[in-house]
Amino acid sequence: MWSELSKEPPVVRFTTKINLNGVSQQNGLLDKRSVPSLRQWNSSYSIKTVLEDIRRHLMTAKENQKLSQPAEGTVF
């Protein structure tokens, strides 16, 4: 079953509001083009790979570090 599911990259959606380039402010969906592991999906990748990529490419990006964040606890 995983082999069938892993052919397509997972859908990543934040439930807690976050202000990052590549994350929809309407529904929290992550644009797959903004994270290399999702953009160039490989069935050998795991959720850990995706989360590390989000941290490496979105959370630490200089342009995202300057963005103000919603109040803690707000959700989409």
C-alpha positions as CSV (number, residue, x, y, z in Angstrom):
1,M,0.0,0.0,0.0
2,W,2.8,2.5,0.9
3,S,4.4,1.9,-2.5
4,E,1.2,3.0,-4.2
5,L,0.8,6.0,-2.0
6,S,4.4,7.1,-2.1
7,K,4.4,7.6,-5.9
8,E,2.9,11.0,-5.3
9,P,4.3,13.6,-2.8
10,P,2.2,14.0,0.3
11,V,0.0,17.0,0.9
12,V,1.3,19.1,3.7
13,R,-1.0,21.4,5.5
14,F,-0.4,23.5,8.6
15,T,-3.3,23.6,11.0
16,T,-1.7,26.4,13.2
17,K,-1.4,29.7,11.3
18,I,2.1,30.5,10.1
19,N,3.4,33.2,7.8
20,L,5.9,31.7,5.4
21,N,6.4,32.1,1.7
22,G,4.9,29.0,0.0
23,V,2.2,28.5,2.6
24,S,-1.4,29.5,1.7
25,Q,-2.8,32.1,4.1
26,Q,-6.3,30.8,3.3
27,N,-5.9,27.2,4.3
28,G,-2.4,26.4,5.4
29,L,-1.5,24.3,2.4
30,L,2.2,24.1,1.5
31,D,3.0,24.8,-2.2
32,K,4.9,21.7,-3.3
33,R,7.1,23.9,-5.5
34,S,8.6,25.6,-2.4
35,V,10.2,22.5,-0.9
36,P,12.8,20.5,-2.9
37,S,11.8,17.1,-1.5
38,L,8.2,17.7,-2.6
39,R,9.1,19.3,-5.9
40,Q,11.4,16.4,-6.8
41,W,9.5,13.6,-5.0
42,N,11.1,10.2,-4.6
43,S,9.2,7.2,-3.1
44,S,12.2,6.6,-0.8
45,Y,11.6,9.8,1.0
46,S,9.9,9.8,4.4
47,I,7.9,12.3,6.4
48,K,11.2,13.1,8.2
49,T,12.8,14.1,4.9
50,V,9.9,16.4,4.1
51,L,9.9,18.0,7.6
52,E,13.7,18.5,7.5
53,D,13.4,20.1,4.1
54,I,10.6,22.5,5.4
55,R,12.9,23.5,8.2
56,R,15.9,23.9,6.1
57,H,14.3,25.7,3.1
58,L,11.4,27.6,4.6
59,M,11.9,28.2,8.4
60,T,15.5,29.4,8.1
61,A,15.1,31.4,4.9
62,K,16.1,35.0,5.5
63,E,13.0,36.3,3.7
64,N,10.8,34.2,6.0
65,Q,12.6,35.1,9.2
66,K,11.6,38.8,8.6
67,L,7.9,38.0,8.3
68,S,5.7,38.8,11.3
69,Q,3.8,35.7,12.6
70,P,0.2,35.4,13.7
71,A,-0.7,35.3,17.3
72,E,0.2,32.0,19.0
73,G,-2.7,29.5,18.9
74,T,-4.5,30.9,15.9
75,V,-5.5,28.2,13.4
76,F,-6.6,28.0,9.8
